[in-house]
Amino acid sequence: MKWKDLTPIQKATIPRFRENKDMLVIAPTASGKTESVLIPVFDDILKNNLEPMSVLFISPLKALINDTHQRIEFWCDQFDLTATKWHGDVTASQKSSFIKKPTDILVITPESLEVILMNKSSEIKNSIFKNLKYIIIDEIHYFADSDRGTQLNSIINSRIKTYCRNDISRIGLSATVGNPETILNWLTSNENSEVVADKNSRPFQYKVIYADDFKIIQTVSNYLDKKVVFFVHSRKEAEKYHNLFKKHLKVKNIFIHHSSIHKDAREESEGNFKQVKNGLMISTSTLELGIDIGNIDVVIQKNPPSNVSSFLQKVGRSGRRTKIQRTILLCDGEEEIVKSLAELALVKEKKLEHIKLPEKPKDIYFHQILSIIFEYGRIKKRDLFLILKEAYVFSKISKDEYQYFIDNMVEKGFIEENGPYLSLGDAFEKEFGKRNFLEFYSVFWPTYEFTVLDGRKTIGSLDSSFVIGTLEKGSNFVLGGEVWTAAKIDHDNFRLKVKKAKEGGIPNWHSEGGVMDYLLTRKIYDILLGDYNKELLNDFDEVSLKMIKDLEEEGRISGFENGKIPVQFYFEENKVFIYTFAGFKVNSLISSIFKFYHDIVSVHDTPYYSSFKFKGILKMSDVEHIADNIKDILEDEELEKFMLEKTKKFIKNKFIKYLPEKDHAELKMQILFNKEDTIDLFENNSLKLIDSSVFSTW
């Protein structure tokens, strides 16, 4: 493999295996962290003759599984070991072969694990899991705060061990985590556990440039002799810039990558891009995670992402060969310039957003109750509670809450109670039995996008609202860098038949964009006050520097001040702006509180302010009353009922609607709003009335 030495994270991680520690391993992309755990795992298999299957490697995406499986197979070939990948696209015969004769390693998604636990006999599950010694979770940050993460936590911490005869070592891998100890607790309850981090981060170079499309083309043209990933925020932008670069740049190796392009085309792009010495890959966040696309010289970003973790993930794709991470931020406005500066400042300070784990994820609790009963056929009520209690994600749900939950599920017909035993009721099969329970295994919604077909070949998919609202037979559009004509729209089966065309517009997809966090928006407020390391500006272009300077001046003129929350009234319009710079979830909660207590006509929230129009009279003292009493207000049961009504249209996943109303409300509050940071904001800052501010246009 031509290695001259082990990497820093490998040197830090490998010795820990001798101590049988559970570990959270944190290191940048392309630092060798996967091998830092695989090397000692292979060593253990070979030295101690571990029987198959001894290693379960869990990954969030099919593309990552394919990539990881290929890397693991390379090692296995050297050692006469075997590995299997298992996800929705793997053939039934390959899965059947594994069931008959388990391999040393299984690389799999949480949903496929759920399928095995629910659908295979105890004899098969004992055969698969009896020799399991290691559970490795790749990109653990991607899972932890999601529904899939809750499902996975239940599986690895309480359900699988029923079939295991060994103590299992649990290892999490991640590039970016702001609160690693919390994620370690999520991973394992073992006291003999540790966070192992690579403290020797690679040098980091950047440029920030104010750029319109002409400037973007000009900048990219300077790097055509390099291997470049050009990150954008949406599928529409990916198609747009792929088109622009093909038209205006003499670039031979140009590729496009996003989630609506069919997996075969994406994999072909990944493989081709990996092989070339220079080339340009335009991608959404689909290449943010660790799919191997070779040695990247520079990462160019069209506007910064919505959080620092994502910024570091993207930048970490570069510099594997040179050991220097390089990125260029091309920003199209002052807001994006100051956001870039804020993210760079937080990177310098080594501050990342905290992953917030759900307190009591009762929607997935509902799912796991049904799944476990399905797995066992019938189970004692007490035993079910104890199994669930072992999962970290459900550990805070009390016995009384569990009993209330079970009673509610019995009442709705999902469960039948016979003495001490629970079994499934008629409502379970009625609600989830379609297509052999296919949609039950996955805890998140399917996308319901239209599949685009050229003959029998799948090109990709389109957002249903774009197809229904915009496309007609004969309409042209761009997908995967090609122009297509809509030949036949099958609304019943979500299928769109197409043929090649010459010119067309780029479609919209609506499931994109990120929410800016409290940490980042508060740092932007600091910048407007001039409170940041000015050395960070050394690599900003002249236009960007002037924008930053002008924004600081605007902050000073507006009366922005440390420890203050500026409040501006437009009495002629009956409108108020509360400049919290606290993120969208905080501001959305603030405007909802005002709507509950006052006669609010319309609301306009951004990550930077809560703004609304009011009827009648609203005074500064009214705003101060809510700020001063925020803790008590958030405990108001009537407010909670109001919020439930307000959020009725929001569907988190397919299970939330089956919960008791109170649980329904609590979950939605956790997802849509940010109570903790709202309290922090008002407890650590006082209000200040200001006359005017240009930031109302942000």
Secondary structure, DSSP 4 states (H G I P E B T S, - for coil): ----S--HHHHHHGGGGGGT-EEEEE--TTSSHHHHHHHHHHHHHHHHTPPSS-EEEE-S-HHHHHHHHHHHHHHHHHHT--EEEESTTS-HHHHHHHHHS--SEEEE-HHHHHHHHHHS-HHHHHHHHTT--EEEETTHHHHHTSHHHHHHHHIIIIIGGGG--SPPEEEEEES--S-HHHHHHHH---SSEEEEE---PPPEEEEEEE--HHHHHHHHHTTTTSEEEEE-SSHHHHHHHHHHHHHHS--SSEEEE-TTB-HHHHHHHHHHHHH-SSEEEEE-GGGTS------BSEEEEES--SSHHHHHHHHTTB-TTTS-EEEEEEESSHHHHHHHHHHHHHHHTT--PPP---S--HHHHHHHHHHHHHHHSEEEHHHHHHHHHTSGGGTT--HHHHHHHHHHHHHTTSEEEETTEEEE-HHHHHHH-HHHHHHHH-SS----PEEEEETTEEEEEE-HHHHHHT--TT-EEEETTEEEEEEEEETTTTEEEEEE-S--BPPP-SS---PPPHHHHHHHHHHHTT-S-GGGGGGB-HHHHHHHHHHHHHHHHHT--TTEEEEEEETTTTEEEE---S-HHHHHHHHHHHHHHS-EEEEEE-SS-EEEEESS---HHHHHHHHHTHHHHHT-HHHHHHHHHHTTT---SSSGGGS-HHHHHHHHHHHH--HHHHHHHHHH-EEEEES--GGGG-
